[in-house]
């Protein structure tokens, strides 16, 4: 009986051990022609590649620079194939775990205190939302718009004056769990906006005319998982019908051309769109909030990481929208 209990303890410990990425590599490949694009796509038939840019195989095209992560075991095969076909490549990260360890190897000035100079876990972010309301009650309010599948709250911070109705912009960060710099930006934006009002002319003028609704962490469950179990986790943590694979790509779960992208119907892929549009509690909470504020919300901005791009207004088509010229003009102003 004692040995049985001991084995149970050992098993439990192993079961919750964080994923390690020792000697995993990140490659950057510059595709020169259709043949090279096909070679890279064909590699995914036998080797699991975690695409960082673009984030899905169907977006790979000629004259594109493609970044992807591969395990140590498969890295030699990848390197040999690229060299065999004289494909232009470089290794951006030689040992991913070393880079991950650096993100946690940051000394805290005060233990447990929120910081704008490093990444904060979910508990610190929740405490930070409370403190922002306490410090700036005239400018910041917190709204719970729903909860996640693991019953974590979804908090939106409203930034702006409380007297009268104003136009608004909705902003979200952290829809993909592993993109930590995205929630970090939203925290920094709220902090800067609140403390600058009445001091900075541009910010004061902006907040006199409009409000911001900021969702600091969209994918709370996934964000927590990326801190505790798997730094490269991307999706949320919902269970999928008829599959042992966990999670949905919340970015592909909206009811907008939901089934237009190929290869997004496999629950085991990081780009899985979910069993139905707005099937996820997180997506449903956000869309319900926006629908209930359609009279005031005039724009929706979502912040991601890694690629230095400004995408507008859709990510599922290359067809230009009717107001493309207006969008381009505003892009230049930014």
N, C-alpha and C positions, 0 to 999 in steps of 0.2 A: 504494500500500500504506500509506504514511504517513497519507494523508488518511482512509483507511478506519479505521485504528487510532484516529485522532483523533475521528472520528465515533462510534466505539464507546465511547470514554471519555466523550464528551458525553452520549450516550444513557444510559449507566449512571448518570451523575450525576443526570440528570433523572428516571430511573426510581425512584431512592430518595429523592427530595426529599420532605420532610414535607408533609402536606396543610395548606393555609393556609385560614383562615376569615375573611379580611378582609371587614369590613362585613356579615358575616352577622348576623342579628338573632334574638333570642328574644322571642317574643310570649307574652302572657298574655291569654286570652280567657275571659270569664265567660258561660257559656251559660245563657240565661234560659228557653228552651223547646225543644220537639222540632224546630221549624223551624231554629233556630240550630244545634242539634246536627247536623242533617242537612246544613246548608250546609258546616259544617266537615268532616264526613266526605266530602262530595262533592268538596271541594277536593283531597283526597288522591288522587283519580282522575287528576288532571292535574299535581299539584305534589307533590314529595317533601317531606314534613314529618317532621322528626326529633322525635318526641314525648318530652318530658322528664317530664311528668305529665299523664295516666297514660302508661305506656310503650307502649301499643298502642291502635290505633284502635277496637277492639271494646270497650274499656272506657270510651269516651266516653259521657257521659250528661247529662241535663238537670240544671241547678243545679250543674254542676261547673265548677271553674276549670281550664282546660287550658293547659299551657305547651308550646311547641314551638319548634324552631329551623328557620330557613328561609334559603336563600341570598340574597345581595344581589340577584341577578337576579329572583328571584320575590317579594321582600319588598314591592315596590310593588303587585303584583297582589293579594297577601294583604291589604294595608292597604286598598286600594280596595274589595275585596269586603266586608271587615268594616264599613267606613264606609257602603257602599251599603245594607247590611242593618241598619244602626244597631245593630251588635253592640258590646258593652262590651269594650274591650281596652286594653292598655298595652304598651309596648315595654320589657321588662326589661333587655335588653342590646342596645345599639345597634351595637356592633362586637365580635363575639366574639373575634377575634384579639387585640384589645387586652387583654381579660380573661385570655386564655390566656398572653400574654406576661408578665403580672404574676405568674403562678404560678412562672415561671422566674427572674424578676428579684428574687431573694432572695440577699443576700450570705451566704456561709457563714462562720461563725466560724473553723472549721478546714476547709480544703478536703478533700472526700471523707469527712467525718465524718458519721455518722448523727445526725439531729436529731428531736426531738419537737415542734419548733415549725414545721417545714415538711415538705413532701412528700419522700420518699426513693425513689430508683429501685430497681430489683430487686437490683442488685449490693450496694447499701448494706443492703438488707433482709436479704439472705443473710448478710452479715458480722455484722449485728446479731443474728441468731438464734444464731450461734456465740458472740458475746460474752455474750448473756444466759445461756447454759449455763455459760460460764466464770465469770461473776460470781455466779451463784446455782445452783451444782451440786446443792445440797440441795433446791431447789424447782423447777428448770426442766430439762427434758430435751427433746431434739429427735428426732423420729421422721420418717423419710422414708416416706411412704405410697404413693408412686408417682411417675410423671413425666408430663410433658405431651407433646403430639404433636411438639413441637420439642425434646423431651428435656431440658426444664428440670425440676428436682426439685420435688416437692410436699412441703413441710415442715410438720409439725404440732408445736407446742410444747405439752408437757404441763406444766401448772402445778399444783403441789401436793406434799404430802409423799409420800415414796416407800415408807413403811412401811405395809403392809396395803392391803386393797382398799377403795375408796370409790366412792360414787356420783359421776357426772361429768356435765358439760355440754359439748357440742361447739359451738364457735363458728367461723364462717367470715367472712372479709372479702374484698372484691375479686372477687366472682363476676362482676361487670360491670366491664370493664377501666377505663373512664373515671371510675369513681366513686372517685377517689383518697383521699377522706377516710375511706373505709371501711377500707382497709389501715392508714391512719394511726391510726385508732381502735384496731385490734387491737394494734398496736405499743405504743400508750400503755397499753392495758389490761394487757398482759403486764408492762410496766415497773412500773406502779403496784402490781399484785398481788404481784410478786416483792419489791419494795423495802419494801412495807408489812407483810409478814408478820412477826409478832413485835413490831410497833410500833403498828399500828392494830388495835383490838379487834375491829371488825366483820370486817375482812379476815382476821385471824388465825383467828377463829372459823369463818369460811366455809371457809378452806383446810384447817382441821383436820378438817372434816367431808366435804369433797368435792374433786374435781379438776376442772380445766378443760383441754379439748383445744382449742387455738387454731390455726386455719389462717390465717396472716396474709394470704396472697394465694392465692386459689382459682384465679383465671384468670391464671396467670403469663405465658403467651405474649401474651395480649391486653394485659396491663398493660405489658409491655415495648414492644409495638407502639404503645400510647397515648403512651408517652414519646418514642419515636423517629420515628414515622411519622404517626400520626393521633390527635390528642388526644381526638377524639370516638368512638374505636373502643370497641365494647361487647362483642362476642362473643369466643370463643376464636379460634384461627388454624387450625383443621382444614380440610382440603379436603373439598368436598361432591361426592358422586357426580353425574355428569351436569350439573354446574353450574360456571361459572367464579367464582361468588361464594364467598367464604371465610367460615368461621366458623359456630358454633352458639351460641345463647343457653343457656349452661350452667344457668341458673336454670330453664329449661323442658325440661331434658333428663332429669330424674329420672323414675323409673317410678311416677309418681303422677298419674293423670289426664293422661297425656302428650299425648293427642290431643283433649283436651276444649275447648281454646281455638281459636276460628276464626282464620284468616289467620296461622297460625304454621308453615305447611308450605312457605313460599317461602324458599329458601336465601339470597336476596338481601335479605331483611328482617332488621332487627336483633333481632327476636323469634323467629327461626327455631328450632324445637324440636329439630332434628337428624333424621337418617334413621331413628332408632329410640331407644327408651328406653335411657338409659345407654350410648349409642353413643360418647360422648366419654371419652377416657382420664382426664380430670380428674374427671368425674362418677363414673366407675367406681371410681376410687381412693378417693374419699370414701365412697361407699356400701359398698364392701368393708370399709373401716376401721370404719365404724359397725356393720355387721353382725357384725364380729368382736368388738365391744365392747358388744353389746346388753345384757349383764348389768349393765353399769355406767352406760352413757349413758342418762340419763333425760330429756334435753331437747336440742334443736338450735336454736340462734339464729343467724340470718344477718343481717349488717349491710349496709345499703345507704345511699345518700345522697339528698339533694335533698328528698324529701317528709318532712315531720315527722309520721310515722305509726308506730304500733305495730300490726302485723298478726299475728293469730293465729286459728286455727292453720294455715289454708290460704289460698292466694291464687287458687284456681281456682273457688271457689264462694261464694255468699252464704248458703248454708245453714248454720245454726248447728250446732256439734258437740254431742254429748251432754254434755260437761263445760264448756259455755259459761259457766255461772255461776262455776265454780271459776276459770276463766281470767280472767274479769272481776274477780273478787275479788283475784287476784294482780296484775292490771294496776293496780288502785287502790293496792295496797301499793307498787308500783314508783314 
